């Protein structure tokens, strides 16, 4: 009985090995449809915090009429850069406007006499900057509460960053600004202030982050919608793989599948770095040009007698069952790095 049992065991082992080899061949045929070999390549990758915001003035000043009267002359328009103390408009007081109207009816000589005798009131710029609003027209009657101009010393971007990401944003950090109105234009900037008080909008807390463009483009306008990427990390010439090629290892860490004996994929431990979208950085474990297995879509194993290493049929269980179920589980484990 001992020799007979040993013979049976040897036969079973040989059958198992042969069945496993046939099963792997069949599974490889399925992999050709769901997986692909890809190479480690070099490129640029960055880690960024994304946020929305808008173009706003760093300091906004409304220039109101100093007296009641009439606007006689407007010297600047929107977009004009002015210096502090520069005269930007002239106006007449209510009394001067009435006298000039009466003199105008008496002829140009009388009008000139009163214009020389009764000078208009200047309106000056309170700071150096750019005019972002002209709110009146020449000849309009104004009061001391009327806003004639609005000015900004400079335009910045105020982004709203979620509280879950605010800890990754620092002053001095580089940022990339893209306006909805100019999606192809990328403006570089730096963080110079992070507000201390958050805002609660629909139970979401955000914090304002001020970004100063390194150079304000001519197309910047106040209140334009902006998308801001705060660059947390960036690497040039990094080793990159598709994210679908990297999985968690059973014992911890990360792994990939590389060509092994007889061309069979086998797991290899790797250390990863930055991740962005469908790209992941490989810090160690692979070199440029190394081949790894990556998913190109959902894997559907080949069904039939070769689907099981024991030859039980499609389900890998005695008596059949649902075809392809067990191989599908093994593919998830295999592509995950087991």
C-alpha positions as CSV (number, residue, x, y, z in Angstrom):
1,X,0.0,0.0,0.0
2,X,2.9,2.4,0.7
3,X,4.4,2.0,-2.7
4,X,1.0,2.2,-4.3
5,X,0.2,5.4,-2.4
6,X,3.6,6.9,-3.4
7,X,2.9,6.1,-7.1
8,X,-0.4,7.8,-6.9
9,X,1.1,10.8,-5.2
10,X,3.8,11.1,-7.9
11,X,1.2,10.8,-10.6
12,X,-0.9,13.5,-9.0
13,X,2.1,15.9,-8.7
14,X,3.0,15.4,-12.3
15,X,-0.6,16.0,-13.3
16,X,-0.7,19.1,-11.2
17,X,2.5,20.6,-12.7
18,X,1.3,19.9,-16.2
19,X,-2.1,21.3,-15.5
20,X,-0.6,24.4,-13.9
21,X,1.6,25.0,-17.0
22,X,-1.4,24.6,-19.3
23,X,-3.5,26.9,-17.1
24,X,-0.8,29.6,-17.2
25,X,-0.7,29.4,-21.0
26,X,-4.4,29.8,-21.1
27,X,-4.3,32.7,-18.6
28,X,-1.6,34.4,-20.7
29,X,-3.9,34.3,-23.7
30,X,-6.4,36.2,-21.6
31,X,-3.8,38.6,-20.4
32,X,-2.9,39.6,-24.0
33,X,-6.4,41.1,-24.2
34,X,-6.4,42.8,-20.8
35,X,-2.7,43.5,-20.0
36,X,0.3,44.9,-21.8
37,X,4.0,45.1,-21.3
38,X,5.2,48.6,-20.8
39,X,8.7,50.2,-20.2
40,X,9.9,52.4,-17.4
41,X,10.5,55.9,-19.0
42,X,11.9,59.2,-17.8
43,X,9.8,62.3,-17.5
44,X,8.5,65.1,-15.3
45,X,6.0,64.6,-12.5
46,X,4.6,66.9,-9.9
47,X,2.5,66.8,-6.8
48,X,0.0,69.7,-6.6
49,X,-2.9,71.0,-4.6
50,X,-5.7,72.2,-6.9
51,X,-8.0,75.1,-6.0
52,X,-10.4,77.6,-7.5
53,X,-10.3,81.3,-7.0
54,X,-10.5,84.7,-8.8
55,X,-8.4,87.7,-9.8
56,X,-8.8,90.4,-7.2
57,X,-7.1,93.7,-6.4
58,X,-4.6,93.5,-3.5
59,X,-5.9,96.9,-2.4
60,X,-9.0,98.4,-3.9
61,X,-9.8,102.1,-3.5
62,X,-13.0,103.8,-4.5
63,X,-12.5,107.4,-5.5
64,X,-15.5,109.6,-4.7
65,X,-16.4,113.1,-5.7
66,X,-15.0,115.6,-3.0
67,X,-18.0,118.0,-3.6
68,X,-21.4,118.1,-5.3
69,X,-21.1,119.3,-8.9
70,X,-20.6,118.2,-12.5
71,X,-17.8,116.2,-14.1
72,X,-16.0,118.4,-16.6
73,X,-13.2,116.2,-17.9
74,X,-12.1,112.6,-17.4
75,X,-8.4,112.1,-18.1
76,X,-8.0,108.3,-17.7
77,X,-9.9,105.2,-18.5
78,X,-10.0,101.6,-17.3
79,X,-6.6,99.9,-17.6
80,X,-4.6,103.2,-17.3
81,X,-1.7,103.1,-14.9
82,X,-1.4,106.2,-12.7
83,X,0.8,107.5,-10.0
84,X,-0.2,108.7,-6.6
85,X,-1.1,112.4,-6.7
86,X,-1.8,112.4,-10.5
87,X,-4.8,114.4,-11.6
88,X,-7.2,112.0,-13.2
89,X,-10.4,114.2,-13.6
90,X,-11.7,117.7,-13.3
91,X,-15.1,118.8,-11.9
92,X,-17.0,121.9,-11.3
93,X,-18.8,122.6,-8.0
94,X,-22.5,123.2,-8.2
95,X,-22.0,127.0,-8.0
96,X,-19.3,127.0,-10.7
97,X,-21.4,124.8,-13.0
98,X,-24.4,127.3,-12.7
99,X,-22.2,130.3,-13.3
100,X,-20.5,128.8,-16.4
101,X,-23.9,127.8,-17.8
102,X,-25.1,131.4,-17.4
103,X,-21.9,132.8,-18.9
104,X,-22.1,130.4,-21.8
105,X,-25.4,131.9,-22.8
106,X,-23.7,135.3,-23.0
107,X,-21.1,134.3,-25.4
108,X,-17.6,132.8,-25.5
109,X,-15.8,135.9,-24.2
110,X,-17.9,135.9,-21.0
111,X,-17.5,132.2,-20.6
112,X,-13.7,132.5,-20.9
113,X,-13.6,135.2,-18.3
114,X,-15.5,133.1,-15.7
115,X,-13.5,129.9,-16.5
116,X,-10.3,131.8,-15.8
117,X,-11.7,133.4,-12.6
118,X,-13.4,130.3,-11.2
119,X,-11.1,127.3,-11.5
120,X,-12.4,123.7,-11.5
121,X,-11.7,121.2,-8.8
122,X,-9.1,118.5,-9.5
123,X,-9.6,114.8,-8.6
124,X,-6.3,113.0,-7.9
125,X,-5.2,109.4,-7.6
126,X,-4.8,108.4,-3.9
127,X,-2.2,105.7,-4.8
128,X,-0.1,104.4,-7.6
129,X,-1.8,101.6,-9.5
130,X,-4.2,100.8,-12.3
131,X,-7.7,102.1,-12.9
132,X,-10.1,99.2,-12.8
133,X,-13.4,101.1,-13.0
134,X,-14.7,104.3,-14.5
135,X,-18.1,104.9,-13.1
136,X,-19.2,108.2,-14.6
137,X,-19.2,110.1,-17.9
138,X,-18.3,113.7,-18.8
139,X,-21.2,116.1,-17.9
140,X,-22.7,113.9,-15.3
141,X,-23.9,115.5,-12.0
142,X,-22.4,113.9,-8.9
143,X,-22.6,114.1,-5.2
144,X,-19.9,113.4,-2.5
145,X,-21.2,109.8,-2.3
146,X,-20.8,109.2,-6.1
147,X,-18.0,106.8,-7.1
148,X,-16.0,108.2,-10.0
149,X,-13.2,105.7,-10.3
150,X,-12.0,102.5,-8.6
151,X,-8.3,101.7,-8.5
152,X,-6.1,98.8,-7.5
153,X,-2.5,98.9,-6.6
154,X,-1.9,95.5,-8.2
155,X,-3.9,92.4,-9.3
156,X,-3.4,89.1,-7.5
157,X,-5.3,85.8,-7.3
158,X,-7.2,84.8,-4.2
159,X,-7.7,81.0,-4.1
160,X,-10.0,79.1,-1.8
161,X,-8.2,76.0,-0.5
162,X,-10.1,73.1,1.3
163,X,-9.0,72.7,4.9
164,X,-7.9,69.1,4.2
165,X,-5.2,70.5,1.8
166,X,-4.3,73.8,3.5
167,X,-1.6,72.1,5.5
168,X,0.3,71.4,2.3
169,X,0.3,75.0,1.1
170,X,3.1,77.3,2.4
171,X,4.1,80.9,1.9
172,X,6.7,81.2,-0.8
173,X,5.4,78.1,-2.6
174,X,5.3,78.2,-6.4
175,X,1.8,78.2,-8.0
176,X,0.5,77.9,-11.5
177,X,-2.5,80.1,-12.5
178,X,-4.8,79.3,-15.4
179,X,-7.8,81.6,-16.1
180,X,-11.1,80.2,-17.5
181,X,-11.0,82.9,-20.1
182,X,-7.5,82.0,-21.2
183,X,-7.1,78.3,-20.7
184,X,-4.0,78.0,-22.8
185,X,-2.1,80.7,-20.9
186,X,-0.2,79.5,-17.8
187,X,0.9,82.2,-15.4
188,X,3.5,81.5,-12.7
189,X,3.1,82.9,-9.2
190,X,4.0,82.6,-5.6
191,X,2.0,82.3,-2.4
192,X,2.6,85.3,-0.2
193,X,-0.3,85.1,2.3
194,X,-2.6,82.5,3.9
195,X,-5.7,84.0,5.6
196,X,-6.3,83.0,9.2
197,X,-10.1,82.9,9.1
198,X,-11.8,80.2,7.1
199,X,-15.2,80.3,5.3
200,X,-17.9,77.8,5.8
201,X,-19.9,77.2,2.6
202,X,-22.3,74.2,2.7
203,X,-20.4,72.7,5.6
204,X,-17.1,72.9,3.7
205,X,-14.3,75.0,5.3
206,X,-12.0,76.8,2.9
207,X,-9.1,79.2,3.6
208,X,-8.1,82.1,1.3
209,X,-4.6,81.9,-0.2
210,X,-3.2,85.0,-1.9
211,X,-1.0,84.3,-4.9
212,X,1.1,87.1,-6.6
213,X,1.8,86.5,-10.3
214,X,5.5,86.9,-11.1
215,X,4.4,89.1,-13.9
216,X,0.8,90.3,-14.3
217,X,-0.4,89.7,-17.8
218,X,-2.2,92.3,-19.8
219,X,-5.3,90.1,-20.0
220,X,-5.8,89.9,-16.3
221,X,-9.1,91.5,-15.2
222,X,-10.6,91.8,-11.7
223,X,-13.1,89.0,-10.8
224,X,-11.9,86.6,-13.6
225,X,-12.2,83.0,-12.5
226,X,-8.9,81.3,-11.9
227,X,-7.7,77.7,-11.4
228,X,-4.6,77.5,-9.2
229,X,-2.2,74.6,-8.8
230,X,0.0,74.9,-5.7
231,X,3.2,72.9,-6.5
232,X,4.0,70.7,-3.5
233,X,6.7,68.7,-5.3
234,X,8.2,68.5,-8.8
235,X,10.8,66.2,-10.3
236,X,12.5,66.3,-13.6
237,X,13.9,63.1,-15.3
238,X,11.9,60.9,-12.9
239,X,11.4,57.2,-13.6
240,X,7.7,56.9,-14.5
241,X,5.2,54.0,-14.9
242,X,1.5,53.9,-15.5
243,X,-0.3,53.8,-12.2
244,X,-2.0,50.6,-13.3
245,X,1.4,48.8,-13.3
246,X,1.9,49.3,-9.5
247,X,0.0,47.6,-6.8
248,X,0.2,47.0,-3.0
249,X,2.3,44.1,-2.0
250,X,0.7,41.5,0.4
251,X,3.4,42.0,3.1
252,X,3.3,45.8,2.7
253,X,5.0,48.2,0.3
254,X,4.5,48.4,-3.5
255,X,5.3,45.9,-6.2
256,X,5.2,45.4,-10.0
257,X,5.1,42.4,-12.3
258,X,8.2,41.8,-14.3
259,X,9.2,39.0,-16.8
260,X,10.5,36.0,-14.9
261,X,11.4,32.4,-15.8
262,X,10.0,31.2,-19.1
263,X,8.5,34.6,-19.6
264,X,6.1,34.2,-16.7
265,X,5.3,37.5,-14.8
266,X,6.7,37.5,-11.3
267,X,6.4,40.2,-8.6
268,X,9.2,42.6,-7.8
269,X,9.2,45.1,-4.9
270,X,9.6,48.8,-5.7
271,X,9.7,52.0,-3.9
272,X,7.4,54.7,-5.2
273,X,7.4,58.5,-4.9
274,X,5.1,61.2,-6.5
275,X,1.8,60.2,-8.1
276,X,-0.1,62.3,-10.6
277,X,-3.2,61.1,-12.4
278,X,-2.2,57.9,-14.2
279,X,1.5,58.3,-13.7
280,X,3.6,57.2,-10.7
281,X,7.3,57.8,-9.9
282,X,9.6,54.8,-9.2
283,X,12.2,55.7,-6.7
284,X,14.0,52.4,-6.6
285,X,13.7,48.8,-7.8
286,X,13.6,49.5,-11.5
287,X,15.7,51.2,-14.2
288,X,14.8,53.0,-17.3
289,X,13.8,50.6,-20.1
290,X,12.7,47.8,-17.7
291,X,9.6,46.0,-18.7
292,X,6.6,45.6,-16.4
293,X,3.0,44.4,-16.8
294,X,0.3,47.1,-16.8
295,X,-3.5,46.9,-17.3
296,X,-5.0,48.2,-20.5
297,X,-8.5,47.5,-19.5
298,X,-10.7,45.0,-17.6
299,X,-9.2,41.5,-17.8
300,X,-11.5,38.6,-18.9
301,X,-9.8,35.2,-18.5
302,X,-10.0,32.5,-21.2
303,X,-12.7,30.1,-20.3
304,X,-12.5,26.3,-20.8
305,X,-10.8,23.3,-19.4
306,X,-7.5,25.1,-19.1
307,X,-8.9,27.7,-16.8
308,X,-8.0,25.6,-13.7
309,X,-4.6,24.1,-12.8
310,X,-6.4,21.0,-11.7
311,X,-8.5,20.8,-14.9
312,X,-11.9,20.9,-13.1
313,X,-13.4,23.2,-15.7
314,X,-14.3,26.8,-15.9
315,X,-14.8,27.4,-12.1
316,X,-11.8,25.7,-10.8
317,X,-14.1,23.6,-8.5
318,X,-15.2,20.0,-8.9
319,X,-18.5,19.8,-10.6
320,X,-18.1,23.0,-12.7
321,X,-20.0,26.0,-11.4
322,X,-19.9,29.5,-12.8
323,X,-17.2,29.6,-15.5
324,X,-14.3,32.0,-15.2
325,X,-15.0,33.0,-11.5
326,X,-11.9,31.6,-9.9
327,X,-9.5,32.7,-12.7
328,X,-10.9,36.2,-12.4
329,X,-10.0,36.3,-8.7
330,X,-6.5,35.0,-9.4
331,X,-6.1,37.7,-12.1
332,X,-6.9,40.4,-9.6
333,X,-4.3,39.0,-7.3
334,X,-1.8,38.6,-10.0
335,X,-2.1,42.0,-11.5
336,X,-2.1,43.4,-7.9
337,X,1.4,42.0,-7.4
338,X,1.0,38.5,-5.7
